[in-house]
Amino acid sequence: MGAVAVSVRETITQLRHRSYSDFLMPSRLDAYRASLEGALAAGYTVISLERLAAIIGAGGPDPADRLLVLRHDIDTDPGTAAAMWAIDRDLGVGTSYLFRLSTLDLDLMAEISAGGGHASYHYEELATVAKRRGLRDRVALLAHLPEARDLFGRHVDALRARTGLPIRVVAAHGDFVNRRLGVANQEILADPAFRRTTGIDFEAYDEALLELIPDRYIDVTYPRYWSPADPAEAIARHAPIVQVLVHPRHWRVARATNARDDLRRLAEGLRFAIPFPRGG
């Protein structure tokens, strides 16, 4: 009974924290601005993934430089992404904004690109195929990898046509299905030949990028806010390259958007948990 009671308390605490983050948390955009101002004051140049890829392609960063690589994964809230981009623009920095198909904002993508930022694709086709096919194990999902690659290629072509952007540096989205089945969406781009065919130069989780940047930080929900720690720690000790991944959802509450997304996640989780035949 003791273990059950602890589990129940932990679940209730997690729900309380999630509810606060999704519906009650005050805006943290001032903290976002302050973090960028702190990095700039410490002598860091704030750059996008696209700019980092170009630096690597040209032989690597100058050891004397201090670089902060900033990426925004827009999982649910392009409205807050626009507010964050306004802060970036005000401070004169160009960072990365990665959009899912469900969060595309073509006007914002054009504005980011024209303003010196990097707008591209936050892809998830392997998870999409898993949900569409009702796949529940790693082997079955990998057997459908050609289908996911075909879907990715068609989506990238369509995005290039709609936006006029190169879409050559991308980042995988991490869905609950990927975690359940133990297969990340970046498996789609594990084949160099497929990359060449689709014109993808870099993926955010490429080893060449990860090995270059041991100091990597990601924002998380209340009450922690950062994992593994606040990136200000790395900036204070003058780490040569720091990568920070943020999600607009964690910086300003969008109640209606969050409610819809929470219900969608719940429905998808239930469909995944209850096996029944799928089409195709």
Secondary structure, DSSP 4 states (H G I P E B T S, - for coil): -HHHHHHHHHHHHHHHHHHIIIIIPPP-HHHHHHHHHHHHHTTPEEE-HHHHHHHHHTT---TT--EEEEEEEESS-HHHHHHHHHHHHHHT---EEEE-GGG--HHHHHHHHHTT-EEEEEE-HHHHHHHHHT--SHHHHHHTHHHHHHHHHHHHHHHHHHH-----EEEE---HHHHHHT--GGGGG--HHHHHHHT--EETT-HHHHHH--EEEEE--TTT-EESS-THHHHHTT-SEEEEEE-GGGTS--HHHHHHHHHHHHHHHHHHHS------
